[in-house]
């Protein structure tokens, strides 16, 4: 693949959100895939569903190897991150890792 990319003159690849995510309630209710990788629950963890590794944490090893291999070939790796699309959603969503409290905030 790297030879093919270099043959095309590619100097950088951009990865759409690749971090660990969960399926939102809308996707689950409608049995839809989450193609975009939104509903993040771990910005620094590669999504395990994109990995061929069967062992826990294997996706991290694969991702690091991919980035190092691309860099060695002179290809930059850009990672698209959408910080406002977390798996916790609105005040009605679950508290998984970002909010830290299940107590609703009130304004007044």
C-alpha positions as CSV (number, residue, x, y, z in Angstrom):
1,X,0.0,0.0,0.0
2,X,2.8,2.4,0.8
3,X,4.4,2.0,-2.6
4,X,1.1,2.7,-4.2
5,X,0.6,5.8,-2.1
6,X,4.1,7.1,-2.9
7,X,3.5,6.3,-6.6
8,X,0.5,8.6,-6.5
9,X,2.6,11.3,-4.9
10,X,0.8,11.2,-1.6
11,X,2.7,12.9,1.2
12,X,0.1,12.8,4.0
13,X,-2.9,10.7,4.9
14,X,-5.8,12.0,7.0
15,X,-7.6,9.5,9.2
16,X,-11.2,10.2,10.1
17,X,-11.9,9.7,13.8
18,X,-10.1,6.5,14.7
19,X,-10.4,6.6,18.5
20,X,-12.5,4.3,20.6
21,X,-16.3,5.0,20.3
22,X,-19.6,3.6,21.2
23,X,-22.8,3.3,19.2
24,X,-25.3,6.0,19.9
25,X,-28.9,5.3,20.8
26,X,-30.2,6.4,17.4
27,X,-27.8,4.0,15.6
28,X,-28.7,1.2,17.9
29,X,-32.5,1.8,17.6
30,X,-32.3,1.8,13.8
31,X,-29.6,-0.9,13.5
32,X,-27.3,1.5,11.7
33,X,-23.5,1.4,11.5
34,X,-21.4,4.2,13.0
35,X,-19.3,5.0,9.9
36,X,-18.0,8.3,11.2
37,X,-16.5,7.2,14.5
38,X,-18.4,9.8,16.5
39,X,-19.6,9.1,20.1
40,X,-16.0,9.0,21.3
41,X,-15.2,7.5,24.7
42,X,-11.4,7.5,24.4
43,X,-9.5,10.1,22.4
44,X,-6.1,8.5,22.8
45,X,-7.2,4.9,22.2
46,X,-7.5,3.5,18.7
47,X,-10.9,1.9,18.1
48,X,-10.7,-1.9,18.7
49,X,-13.2,-2.6,15.9
50,X,-10.8,-1.4,13.3
51,X,-8.1,-3.8,14.4
52,X,-7.2,-7.3,13.2
53,X,-5.5,-8.1,16.5
54,X,-7.4,-10.5,18.7
55,X,-5.6,-9.6,21.9
56,X,-6.5,-6.8,24.3
57,X,-4.6,-3.7,23.4
58,X,-3.6,-5.1,20.0
59,X,-5.1,-2.2,18.3
60,X,-2.6,0.1,20.0
61,X,0.3,-1.9,18.7
62,X,-1.1,-2.0,15.2
63,X,-1.8,1.7,15.1
64,X,1.7,2.6,16.3
65,X,3.2,0.3,13.7
66,X,1.1,1.9,11.0
67,X,2.1,5.4,11.9
68,X,5.8,4.5,12.3
69,X,5.8,2.7,8.9
70,X,4.1,5.7,7.2
71,X,6.5,8.1,8.8
72,X,9.5,6.0,7.7
73,X,8.2,6.3,4.1
74,X,8.0,10.1,4.5
75,X,4.2,10.2,4.7
76,X,2.6,12.4,7.4
77,X,-0.4,11.1,9.4
78,X,-3.1,13.6,10.3
79,X,-5.8,12.5,12.7
80,X,-9.3,14.1,12.5
81,X,-10.7,14.6,16.0
82,X,-14.2,15.9,16.7
83,X,-14.2,16.9,20.4
84,X,-17.9,17.8,20.7
85,X,-19.1,14.4,19.5
86,X,-18.7,12.3,22.6
87,X,-20.5,9.1,23.5
88,X,-22.1,10.9,26.4
89,X,-24.2,13.1,24.2
90,X,-26.5,15.5,26.0
91,X,-27.6,15.6,29.7
92,X,-29.8,12.6,28.9
93,X,-26.9,10.4,27.8
94,X,-24.9,8.1,30.0
95,X,-21.9,9.3,32.0
96,X,-19.0,7.2,30.7
97,X,-15.7,9.1,31.1
98,X,-15.9,12.9,30.4
99,X,-18.6,14.4,32.7
100,X,-17.5,12.8,35.9
101,X,-20.9,13.4,37.6
102,X,-24.4,12.1,37.1
103,X,-25.8,15.1,38.9
104,X,-27.5,17.4,36.3
105,X,-26.4,21.0,36.2
106,X,-29.0,23.6,36.8
107,X,-29.0,27.2,35.7
108,X,-30.6,30.0,37.5
